[in-house]
Amino acid sequence: MPNRNAVFVIDVARNPCNPVHPAAARKLLYHGKAAVFRQYPFTIILKQKWIERPKPLRIKIDPGAKFTGLALVSDTNIVWAAELEHRGFAIREALTSRRQQRRSRRHRKTRYRSPRFLNRRRQKGWLPPSLMSRVLNIQTWVSRLCKLAPVSAISQELVKFDIQKMMNPEITGTEYQRGELLGYEIRQYLLEKFKHTCVYCQATDKPFNLDHFHPKSKGGSDRVSNLVLSCVGCNEAKSNKLPAEFLSDRPDLLLKLNKQRKQPLADAAAVNATRWKLKQVLESSNLPIELGSGGLTKYNRQRLNITKSHWTDAACVGTSTPNSLNITGYQPLIIKAMGRGDRQMTKPDKYGFPRTSPKLRQKAFFGFQTGDIVKAVVTKGKKIGTYIGRVAVRKTGSFNIKTNTDTIQGISYKYCRHLHKSDGYAYSFGEIISPKISQPKLKPEPEPKPKMLRFKGFEGQQLSLF
């Protein structure tokens, strides 16, 4: 099935023009009227100035703790879509490891030092680096899209998970307890937590109920830690049985669920902490911003009969969603935040002692830098073939190329050529949305007619043998 993702176009003055169909972009490149400007997202630059006024587009954003959906939407259709994968939790783990190593080193090297935390003040609106990286990733891609497409407005889903209500449903204040999105946000959180899967039978293609793991009739509460996803069949079979009674023949599953349902609400906390900061950052683009709720996004998606994913949720954010959206044939660009390296000179062991020699200050060798996306066409040797992926450079000129499936080691720089310079992100493509083709109903074959034989003396008459 052909890909319907639009190709970005800029003119000779680098002003954004109307995105075009891939077939039109191929014709412009073939006739020499344009050249490739950028590989990810694919952009061409015209060799003359564009006169026509471009049609305005809207960026729609569905922010999340691990993934953020991005979509460029016109008044009638989707133009471009992507899913941005954040590295906030990796940053948190790296900072935790660094803190532990520093604390251990100070304990070994310094007999006593007075605390310094009392004279350190954080600026107003400060966020931890693990959370701020999510905001900056989205800001980076919004600014990039504004340079490549005629963007005139932004839509952001401003969802809020009521963590206090999740942990303590008996909190006083009727108005605080019964918000408009209370039931939906808890359900949405559980769907994300258990990955749209029944915890008892692992079914994924059935309607789900919110099941009280410890039944309310036997002392269970409405806390989110006591709620799990269950399909209708398992919910009816469990009824008001205790977990130990219902899962008596599956003790491993009982132990797993007891750990999983009590996990901290890290994802919900990350979304809550960054939503207003993201709005503040987006306002600096001087574009009108539309705010939409999570319930409205789900309503639009169900109204348009669209499958759920991060980029389709983004396309359904806000009241500006068109009355019809055709997602068939679109293939989202998968963007993964990788970082730009670090300033750490040596790699430590688990005790904090250096285990490698200090790295060189030089980052580029033979015109290549770690993180560049290259294409290597090896014509001789044991590794003959074509490889496309991120490169890890070495001073010797023998590089490693990480493809989608494997890491190829020992590729000479002479076989490599640039496809995309390192910008802190890795790129791949998701699955193309195919149309739902209903199988044609086969007509029943007609019953065979009885065989007829003609005999002499019976002209004009037929005798059936069956």
C-alpha positions as CSV (number, residue, x, y, z in Angstrom):
1,M,0.0,0.0,0.0
2,P,1.5,3.4,-0.9
3,N,2.5,5.8,1.8
4,R,0.4,9.0,2.0
5,N,2.6,11.0,4.3
6,A,3.2,14.4,2.9
7,V,6.6,15.7,1.9
8,F,7.6,19.1,3.4
9,V,8.6,21.8,0.9
10,I,10.5,25.0,1.4
11,D,11.4,27.5,-1.3
12,V,14.8,29.0,-2.2
13,A,14.5,31.5,0.6
14,R,13.7,28.7,3.1
15,N,10.1,29.8,3.5
16,P,7.6,26.9,4.2
17,C,5.3,26.0,1.3
18,N,2.4,23.6,1.1
19,P,3.4,20.0,1.7
20,V,3.0,17.8,-1.3
21,H,2.3,14.2,-2.1
22,P,5.4,11.9,-2.4
23,A,4.6,11.4,-6.1
24,A,4.7,15.2,-6.7
25,A,8.0,15.4,-4.8
26,R,9.5,12.7,-6.9
27,K,8.6,14.6,-10.1
28,L,10.2,17.8,-8.8
29,L,13.4,15.9,-7.9
30,Y,13.4,14.1,-11.2
31,H,13.1,17.2,-13.3
32,G,15.7,19.1,-11.3
33,K,13.3,21.7,-9.9
34,A,14.1,20.7,-6.3
35,A,16.7,19.0,-4.2
36,V,16.7,17.0,-0.9
37,F,17.0,19.4,2.0
38,R,16.5,17.0,5.0
39,Q,16.1,13.3,5.3
40,Y,14.1,13.1,8.6
41,P,11.4,14.4,8.3
42,F,11.9,14.2,4.5
43,T,12.0,17.8,3.1
44,I,12.8,19.1,-0.4
45,I,13.9,22.7,-1.2
46,L,12.8,24.3,-4.4
47,K,15.2,26.1,-6.7
48,Q,13.0,29.1,-7.1
49,K,10.8,31.3,-4.9
50,W,7.2,30.1,-4.2
51,I,4.6,32.7,-5.1
52,E,1.3,31.1,-3.9
53,R,0.1,31.6,-0.4
54,P,0.3,28.4,1.6
55,K,-2.7,26.9,3.4
56,P,-2.5,27.1,7.2
57,L,-1.9,23.9,9.2
58,R,-2.4,23.1,12.9
59,I,0.0,21.1,15.1
60,K,-1.7,18.8,17.5
61,I,0.1,17.4,20.5
62,D,-0.9,14.5,22.8
63,P,1.8,14.7,25.6
64,G,2.6,11.6,27.6
65,A,5.3,10.4,30.1
66,K,7.0,8.0,27.7
67,F,5.5,8.9,24.3
68,T,4.1,12.0,22.8
69,G,1.9,12.0,19.7
70,L,2.4,14.7,17.0
71,A,0.1,15.4,14.1
72,L,-0.1,18.1,11.4
73,V,-3.8,18.5,10.4
74,S,-5.5,20.7,7.8
75,D,-9.1,21.6,7.8
76,T,-10.1,18.3,6.2
77,N,-7.3,15.7,6.6
78,I,-4.1,14.6,8.3
79,V,-0.9,15.8,6.6
80,W,1.9,14.3,8.7
81,A,2.2,12.3,11.9
82,A,4.9,11.2,14.3
83,E,5.4,9.5,17.7
84,L,8.1,11.0,19.9
85,E,9.7,8.7,22.5
86,H,11.2,10.5,25.5
87,R,14.2,9.5,27.6
88,G,13.1,11.1,30.9
89,F,13.3,7.8,32.9
90,A,16.7,7.1,31.5
91,I,17.8,10.6,32.7
92,R,16.4,9.9,36.1
93,E,18.3,6.7,36.4
94,A,21.6,8.3,35.2
95,L,21.2,11.2,37.8
96,T,20.4,8.7,40.5
97,S,23.6,6.7,39.7
98,R,25.7,9.8,39.6
99,R,24.3,11.0,42.9
100,Q,25.1,7.6,44.5
101,Q,28.7,7.5,43.2
102,R,29.4,11.1,44.3
103,R,28.0,10.4,47.7
104,S,30.2,7.3,48.0
105,R,33.3,9.2,46.8
106,R,32.7,12.1,49.2
107,H,32.3,9.6,52.1
108,R,35.6,8.0,51.2
109,K,37.6,11.2,50.5
110,T,36.1,13.8,52.8
111,R,36.1,13.4,56.5
112,Y,33.5,16.1,57.1
113,R,32.0,18.9,55.1
114,S,29.2,21.2,56.1
115,P,25.9,20.9,54.2
116,R,25.5,23.2,51.2
117,F,21.9,22.6,50.3
118,L,20.7,25.6,52.5
119,N,22.3,28.2,50.2
120,R,20.9,26.8,47.0
121,R,17.7,28.2,45.6
122,R,15.8,27.0,42.6
123,Q,14.3,29.4,40.1
124,K,10.5,29.7,40.0
125,G,9.0,27.1,37.7
126,W,12.0,24.8,38.0
127,L,11.5,21.2,37.0
128,P,13.8,18.2,37.4
129,P,15.9,17.4,34.3
130,S,14.0,14.2,33.7
131,L,10.8,16.1,33.3
132,M,12.2,19.2,31.6
133,S,13.6,17.0,28.9
134,R,10.1,16.0,27.8
135,V,9.1,19.6,27.5
136,L,12.2,20.5,25.5
137,N,11.8,17.6,23.2
138,I,8.3,18.8,22.3
139,Q,9.4,22.4,22.0
140,T,12.2,21.3,19.6
141,W,9.9,19.5,17.2
142,V,7.3,22.2,17.3
143,S,9.9,24.8,16.3
144,R,11.2,22.4,13.5
145,L,7.7,21.9,12.1
146,C,7.1,25.6,12.1
147,K,10.2,26.0,9.9
148,L,9.1,23.3,7.5
149,A,5.3,23.8,7.2
150,P,2.9,26.8,7.3
151,V,1.8,26.3,10.9
152,S,-0.8,28.8,12.1
153,A,-2.1,27.2,15.4
154,I,-1.3,24.6,18.1
155,S,-3.6,22.2,19.9
156,Q,-2.5,20.6,23.2
157,E,-4.2,18.0,25.3
158,L,-4.1,19.4,28.9
159,V,-4.9,16.2,30.7
160,K,-4.7,16.0,34.5
161,F,-4.6,12.8,36.6
162,D,-6.1,13.4,40.0
163,I,-3.5,11.4,42.0
164,Q,-4.9,12.5,45.4
165,K,-8.4,11.2,44.3
166,M,-6.9,8.0,43.1
167,M,-5.1,7.4,46.4
168,N,-7.9,8.6,48.7
169,P,-11.4,8.6,47.2
170,E,-12.9,9.6,50.5
171,I,-11.3,13.1,50.4
172,T,-13.8,15.8,51.5
173,G,-15.4,18.2,49.1
174,T,-18.0,17.0,46.7
175,E,-17.0,19.3,43.9
176,Y,-13.4,18.2,44.2
177,Q,-14.4,14.5,44.2
178,R,-16.7,14.5,41.2
179,G,-14.8,16.1,38.4
180,E,-16.0,15.9,34.8
181,L,-13.1,13.6,33.8
182,L,-12.7,11.7,37.0
183,G,-13.9,8.3,35.7
184,Y,-12.2,8.6,32.3
185,E,-8.8,9.6,33.7
186,I,-8.7,6.7,36.1
187,R,-9.7,4.3,33.4
188,Q,-7.2,5.8,31.0
189,Y,-4.4,5.5,33.6
190,L,-5.3,1.8,34.2
191,L,-5.4,1.1,30.4
192,E,-1.9,2.6,30.1
193,K,-0.6,0.8,33.2
194,F,-1.8,-2.7,32.2
195,K,-1.2,-2.1,28.4
196,H,-4.8,-2.7,27.4
197,T,-4.6,-6.3,28.6
198,C,-6.8,-8.4,30.9
199,V,-4.7,-9.2,34.0
200,Y,-6.2,-12.6,34.4
201,C,-6.4,-14.1,30.9
202,Q,-4.1,-11.7,29.0
203,A,-6.8,-10.9,26.4
204,T,-6.3,-7.7,24.4
205,D,-9.2,-7.7,22.0
206,K,-12.2,-7.7,24.4
207,P,-14.1,-4.9,26.3
208,F,-12.7,-4.3,29.7
209,N,-14.2,-3.6,33.1
210,L,-12.5,-2.0,36.1
211,D,-12.3,-4.8,38.7
212,H,-11.7,-4.4,42.4
213,F,-8.8,-6.8,43.0
214,H,-9.9,-7.1,46.6
215,P,-13.7,-7.1,46.5
216,K,-15.5,-4.1,48.1
217,S,-17.9,-6.5,49.7
218,K,-15.0,-8.0,51.7
219,G,-13.3,-4.7,52.7
220,G,-11.7,-3.6,49.4
221,S,-11.4,0.2,48.7
222,D,-11.7,2.3,45.6
223,R,-8.0,3.2,45.5
224,V,-6.3,2.9,42.2
225,S,-3.9,0.4,43.6
226,N,-6.9,-1.9,44.2
227,L,-8.2,-1.5,40.6
228,V,-7.2,-3.8,37.7
229,L,-8.3,-4.4,34.1
230,S,-10.5,-7.4,33.6
231,C,-12.4,-8.7,30.6
232,V,-16.1,-9.3,31.1
233,G,-15.7,-13.1,31.3
234,C,-13.0,-13.0,34.0
235,N,-14.9,-10.3,35.9
236,E,-18.0,-12.5,36.1
237,A,-16.0,-15.6,36.9
238,K,-14.1,-13.8,39.7
239,S,-17.3,-12.2,41.1
240,N,-16.6,-11.4,44.8
241,K,-13.9,-14.0,45.4
242,L,-10.7,-13.0,47.1
243,P,-7.6,-12.9,44.9
244,A,-6.0,-15.9,46.8
245,E,-9.1,-17.9,46.2
246,F,-9.6,-17.0,42.5
247,L,-5.9,-17.4,41.7
248,S,-5.2,-20.4,43.9
249,D,-4.0,-22.5,40.9
250,R,-1.8,-19.6,39.6
251,P,0.3,-18.3,42.5
252,D,2.9,-16.8,40.2
253,L,0.3,-14.5,38.6
254,L,-1.0,-13.5,42.1
255,L,2.5,-12.5,43.1
256,K,3.0,-10.5,39.9
257,L,-0.3,-8.7,40.2
258,N,0.4,-7.7,43.8
259,K,3.6,-6.1,42.7
260,Q,2.3,-4.5,39.6
261,R,-0.9,-2.9,41.0
262,K,1.1,-1.1,43.7
263,Q,3.6,0.5,41.4
264,P,4.0,4.3,41.9
265,L,2.1,6.7,39.7
266,A,5.3,8.0,38.0
267,D,3.7,8.4,34.6
268,A,0.7,10.3,35.9
269,A,3.0,12.5,38.1
270,A,5.2,13.3,35.1
271,V,2.2,14.4,33.0
272,N,0.8,16.5,35.8
273,A,4.1,18.2,36.5
274,T,4.8,19.2,32.9
275,R,1.5,20.1,31.4
276,W,1.5,23.8,32.5
277,K,5.2,24.2,31.8
278,L,4.6,22.8,28.3
279,K,1.8,25.3,27.7
280,Q,4.0,28.1,28.9
281,V,6.8,27.1,26.5
282,L,4.4,26.7,23.5
283,E,3.0,30.2,24.2
284,S,6.5,31.6,23.4
285,S,6.0,30.6,19.7
286,N,3.4,33.4,19.5
287,L,0.8,31.0,17.9
288,P,-2.7,30.7,19.2
289,I,-3.0,27.6,21.5
290,E,-6.1,25.5,21.8
291,L,-6.4,23.3,25.0
292,G,-8.4,20.1,24.9
293,S,-9.3,17.5,27.6
294,G,-8.6,13.8,27.5
295,G,-12.3,13.0,27.5
296,L,-12.8,15.2,24.4
297,T,-9.9,13.4,22.6
298,K,-11.5,10.0,23.3
299,Y,-14.9,11.2,22.2
300,N,-13.5,12.5,18.9
301,R,-11.6,9.3,18.3
302,Q,-14.7,7.1,18.9
303,R,-16.9,9.5,16.9
304,L,-14.5,9.2,13.9
305,N,-14.1,5.4,14.4
306,I,-10.3,5.7,14.5
307,T,-7.9,3.1,16.1
308,K,-6.1,4.2,19.2
309,S,-2.4,5.1,19.1
310,H,-0.3,8.1,20.1
311,W,-0.5,9.9,16.8
312,T,-4.2,9.2,16.2
313,D,-4.9,10.6,19.7
314,A,-3.0,13.7,18.8
315,A,-5.0,14.1,15.6
316,C,-8.2,14.1,17.7
317,V,-7.2,16.7,20.3
318,G,-9.5,19.7,20.8
319,T,-12.6,21.0,19.2
320,S,-10.8,21.8,16.0
321,T,-10.9,18.2,15.0
322,P,-12.5,17.8,11.5
323,N,-15.7,16.0,11.0
324,S,-14.0,13.2,9.1
325,L,-10.4,11.9,9.2
326,N,-9.0,9.2,6.9
327,I,-6.0,7.6,8.5
328,T,-5.6,4.9,5.9
329,G,-2.2,4.7,4.3
330,Y,-0.4,7.0,6.8
331,Q,2.8,5.8,8.3
332,P,4.0,7.7,11.4
333,L,7.6,8.7,11.9
334,I,9.0,7.2,15.1
335,I,11.3,9.7,16.8
336,K,13.4,8.5,19.7
337,A,15.3,10.9,21.9
338,M,18.9,9.7,22.2
339,G,20.8,12.6,23.6
340,R,24.0,14.2,22.3
341,G,26.5,12.3,24.4
342,D,27.8,13.2,27.8
343,R,30.8,15.0,29.3
344,Q,31.9,12.1,31.4
345,M,35.5,11.3,30.7
346,T,35.6,7.7,31.9
347,K,33.1,4.9,32.5
348,P,32.8,3.9,36.1
349,D,32.2,0.5,37.6
350,K,29.5,-0.2,40.1
351,Y,31.7,1.1,42.9
352,G,32.3,4.4,41.2
353,F,36.0,3.7,40.2
354,P,37.0,4.4,36.5
355,R,37.1,1.2,34.4
356,T,38.1,2.8,31.0
357,S,40.8,5.1,29.9
358,P,39.8,8.8,29.4
359,K,38.1,9.4,26.1
360,L,39.4,11.8,23.5
361,R,38.1,15.3,23.2
362,Q,37.8,14.9,19.5
363,K,34.2,13.9,18.5
364,A,34.4,13.6,14.7
365,F,36.6,11.3,12.7
366,F,36.9,11.2,8.9
367,G,34.0,13.6,8.7
368,F,31.6,11.4,10.7
369,Q,30.3,11.7,14.3
370,T,28.7,9.2,16.6
371,G,24.9,9.4,16.0
372,D,25.0,10.2,12.3
373,I,22.7,8.2,10.1
374,V,24.7,6.7,7.3
375,K,24.4,4.3,4.4
376,A,27.3,1.9,3.9
377,V,27.6,-0.1,0.7
378,V,30.3,-2.7,1.3
379,T,31.5,-4.2,-2.0
380,K,34.2,-6.7,-0.8
381,G,35.1,-8.7,2.2
382,K,33.1,-10.8,4.6
383,K,30.5,-8.1,5.2
384,I,29.3,-7.5,1.6
385,G,25.9,-5.7,1.7
386,T,24.1,-2.5,2.3
387,Y,23.6,-1.2,5.8
388,I,21.6,1.9,7.0
389,G,21.6,3.0,10.6
390,R,23.3,5.1,13.3
391,V,27.1,5.0,13.3
392,A,29.5,4.8,16.2
393,V,32.9,6.3,15.1
394,R,36.4,5.3,16.1
395,K,39.7,6.9,15.7
396,T,40.9,3.9,13.6
397,G,38.2,4.5,10.9
398,S,36.5,1.2,11.7
399,F,33.0,2.1,12.5
400,N,30.0,0.3,14.0
401,I,26.6,0.7,12.3
402,K,23.4,-0.1,14.3
403,T,20.5,-1.0,12.0
404,N,17.0,-1.8,13.0
405,T,17.8,-5.5,13.6
406,D,21.5,-5.8,14.3
407,T,24.8,-4.0,15.0
408,I,27.4,-4.4,12.2
409,Q,31.0,-4.0,13.5
410,G,34.1,-3.1,11.6
411,I,32.8,-1.1,8.7
412,S,35.4,1.1,7.1
413,Y,34.6,4.8,6.8
414,K,35.4,4.6,3.1
415,Y,32.1,2.7,2.5
416,C,29.9,5.2,4.4
417,R,28.1,8.3,3.2
418,H,25.9,10.7,5.2
419,L,22.1,10.4,5.1
420,H,21.3,12.6,8.2
421,K,23.6,14.5,10.6
422,S,23.4,13.7,14.3
423,D,20.7,15.8,16.0
424,G,20.1,13.9,19.2
425,Y,17.3,11.7,17.8
426,A,17.0,8.3,16.1
427,Y,14.4,7.7,13.4
428,S,12.3,4.8,12.1
429,F,8.9,4.3,10.7
430,G,5.8,2.7,12.2
431,E,3.2,0.5,10.5
432,I,1.1,1.8,7.7
433,I,-2.6,1.9,8.6
434,S,-4.3,-0.4,6.2
435,P,-8.0,-0.2,5.4
436,K,-10.4,-2.6,6.9
437,I,-11.3,-4.9,4.0
438,S,-14.4,-6.9,4.6
439,Q,-14.3,-10.4,3.1
440,P,-16.9,-10.7,0.3
441,K,-19.7,-13.1,1.0
442,L,-19.4,-16.2,-1.2
443,K,-22.5,-17.2,-3.0
444,P,-23.6,-20.8,-2.3
445,E,-22.8,-23.1,-5.2
446,P,-26.0,-24.3,-6.9
447,E,-26.9,-27.9,-6.5
448,P,-25.9,-30.0,-9.5
449,K,-28.8,-30.8,-11.9
450,P,-29.7,-34.4,-12.2
451,K,-28.1,-36.2,-15.1
452,M,-30.5,-36.9,-18.0
453,L,-30.1,-39.7,-20.6
454,R,-32.0,-40.0,-23.9
455,F,-33.1,-43.4,-25.1
456,K,-34.4,-44.4,-28.5
457,G,-38.2,-44.7,-28.5
458,F,-38.6,-42.0,-25.9
459,E,-38.1,-38.9,-28.1
460,G,-39.3,-35.7,-26.4
461,Q,-39.1,-37.3,-22.9
462,Q,-36.3,-37.2,-20.3
463,L,-35.5,-39.9,-17.8
464,S,-33.7,-39.0,-14.6
465,L,-31.2,-41.5,-13.1
466,F,-31.3,-39.9,-9.7
